[in-house]
Amino acid sequence: MYGSDAGRARGARRTRARAGATAGMLLLLAVAGCSSGDEASPKKNPPSVSPASQLPKSSSPFWVNPDGTAAKEATRLREDGKKRDADLIQKIAGQPVAEWVGADDPEGQTRGFTEAATKADRDALLVFYNIPHRDCGQYSQGGAADGDAYRAWLEKAVRGIGDRTATVILEPDALPHMEDGCTPQQFHEERYALLKEAVGRLKELPRTKVYLDAGNPSWVTPGDRMAEPLRRAGIDRADGFALNVSNFQTTEDSKDYGRRLSALVGGKHFVIDTSRNGNGPLSGGDHEKAWCNPSGRALGAPPTVRTGDALVDAYLWVKRPGESDGACKGGPDAGQWWETYALELARNSR
């Protein structure tokens, strides 16, 4: 139960990686213009970059993908005469959400996203989620086959970003899963080395920011337990750390946790995933109910760099609202669009 570290991890564990490599793959390939044997043929051209689709750069400099899944769903609903539902989905479609870089063609994907963002005079928001042994065999199991495969993948992804502006959330869950005992001990040293190398390679790029994932306030507690893992993973070179990725913890709880952790790692700044924390976490119930498509949740604060807190660099939508956490509660596989859940998130938001 939640009284143990492993229990907290199970309660907080989030499914994400088919959010970048399964349902999002068609979008990734469409942006990158690469070919694939996936179920639909990707577009060969980058997505449109209509200035009207972008938010004011002063408050939200991140790129809104006009060809994202939510945007396409809103258009479909409108064409079907479901204006009310279309307007709800537009709450998601109109915001910048992170693009999860999949295992296939990372160079083409990162190049496609960053080029499209640059043409719109905005910054790309990317998630790198391909560490070996990720997710401990849960819904998003997979990742690179080994350290060498990860390094090769990383090099391609870095090459695709080049000198364009990007913010990278690096390997959600990777550090917390070592602290909660989910990732076997024999993989720890390699993982620290891979994360440190990834931070170093990304920071060699002239216009890339990188934030190491540090879990959420309900997972690895007290927060000081995350300080040493962050140090070993290269937080000194990173721009900071990320909290609440794909989870539902409140912004205020995340801030409190982040401030305490920041004080232990040289005053590093942090970002918070607010994509689905509008109503906070589900209280009570079993672990799966708390993290896998929990009912009654809502969209959180829109992405912005105007957080009102000197340590909080941005509120971001890292998890893509409307995409399933996994095959639970009647939902589809992880990363697949789930209209019913998307509508609930939007309907419950303020």
Order of alpha helices (4+ residues) and beta strands (2+ residues): alpha-alpha-alpha-alpha-alpha-beta-alpha-beta-alpha-beta-alpha-alpha-beta-alpha-beta-alpha-beta-alpha-beta-alpha
